[in-house]
Amino acid sequence: MYTRQVADHIAHPRNVGQLESPSGVGDVTNEVCLDRIRLTIRVDGERLTDAKVQAQGCPPTIAAASMLTELIIGRSLAEAQSLTRKDVVESLGRLPAAKMHCASLAIDALRAAIEDIKR
């Protein structure tokens, strides 16, 4: 049912935890299924230098959150801001149609963290 990439991120999630004194925090919850992603990011200049994530919910939410951190670390803020749900899904190989909201939740957490920096 899940791709090798999804299974690997479920079994071995990357960058789990929370940064101390982050530049931005994105904390989002899917109101339907109650999956939650809390993303903390650190920015140096215009580059994302570190990210940590705490994800609660179904396994694909954990995989999407984990993959998101790998996608954003080292990117500029502009590059990170241009990422979409499709980028997360493609990096994971694919997600079942009923689990596409997991990738959307990850992107929502990223957008919220970037907005937090701007405040």
N, C-alpha and C positions, 0 to 999 in steps of 0.2 A: 504494500500500500504506500509506503514512504520510500523516497529515493535514498540512496546511500548517504548523500550529503545531509538530508533531514535526519536520518537515523543517527549519524555521527554527532550532529549538533544536539540532539536529544540526549544521547548517552554522555557526551562530553561538551557541555555548553562552555563557550568561551567568555572571558572577561566578566565573570560573575562577581557581583558585589556592588559597592558604592564608593565613589571617589570622595575623599575628604576635600573640602573647600572646592567644589566643582565650579566651573564657569557657568554651567547651565544645567537645569534639571527638567526632564520631561516625565510626567507621571500621568499615564492615561489608562482608562478602564473601558472595556467594551461593555456597554450597559445591558446587552442581551445575554451574553454568556459569562460576564464578570471576569474574563481574563484581564490581567493587569500587567503592564510593563512600566518599570521605573528606570529611566536612563539618565545617568550622570555623565557629563562630558567636560573635558578640559580643553581650552583653546589657548594657543600661544600665537599671538599675532592674529593671522587669519587662518591658521591651520589647527585642525582637531588633532591633539597630541595623545589623548587617552579617552577611553570610554569604559564604563562599567554598567552592567545591567542586572536588574532583579526582575524576574518574570514569574508570574503565577498563572496557571491555567492549563490548557491542554498542551500536549507535547509539541504540536506545530507552533504554538505561540512561543514556547521556550526556544525552539530551533530558529524561528524568525528573529527573535530578540538577539540571540547569540550571533547569527549571521550579520545582523545589522552592525554590531560592534566591529566585526572584521571589515565590513564595507566602508566604515566611516573613519577609522583611525588612520591618520596620515593624510587625509584629504583636506582641501581647503573648505571653508564654510560654504562657499558658493557651490563647490562640487557636491558636498553633502546635501545641501538644500535642494539640489536638482534630482536627487535619488527618488525613485518611485517604488510603489508596491511591486511593479514588474521586475525591477532590479533585484529585490529581495527574493522573489519567487524564482527568477532565472538562476540566481546564485545557489539556491537550494535544489535546483534541478526541476522541481515542480511541487505544487501543493494540490491536494484534492480540492475540487471546486468548493466544497462546503467549508474549507479551511482557509480560503483566500483572505478572510478578514484578519487572520493572524499577521500576515504581511502588512496589511493596512494599519494595524495597531502599532507595529514596529515603526512604520513611517510617521504615524501620528506622534509617537514618543519623541522621535528625532525632531520633528517640526516644533513641538512644545519646548524641547530643550534649547533649540536655536532661538525661539521667541523669548525664552527666559534670559538669554544672553543680552538681547536687545533692550530689555527693560532696565 
